[in-house]
Amino acid sequence: MADVRRLRRASAGTDRFLGPLESAVMDRMWARRNATVREIVDDIGKRRELAYTTVMTIMSRLHEKGLLVRERDGKGYVYRPAFSRDEHRARLSRELVRGLVDEFGDVALAQFAAELDTVDASHRSALRKLASKGPRDPR
């Protein structure tokens, strides 16, 4: 999911990993907790005109990517986020770091360590606590 080569450097946050419409849909899904395609079309449609089929395709792709869970409801589906926004950010961060280490090895680790000097003390303290607990998610 968080392939370093697909990173959109001009974007911010999770938008670097999702397209603009995917991000808009996920933002609405996290706000609503569950929704049909029609409800998302109506929500996003307040800001821009979108075809129902466009949003349906985006939501189906988000389901295929594992970001949305769907349950049959009559002829359609009700979707819900597979992860909270915070869980999603943690997964992306973990996958990005793994991708950097896999692709660049020791150079990536050295850059990460050097970057710690620029982080404020409270973040460094939190990192030490996490590191002292050991690995949380083995490969």
Summary of the structure (lengths in Angstrom):
residues: 139
radius of gyration: 18.2
end to end distance: 15.0
largest distance: 55.4
contacts: 329
relative contact order: 0.12
helix: 63%
strand: 9%
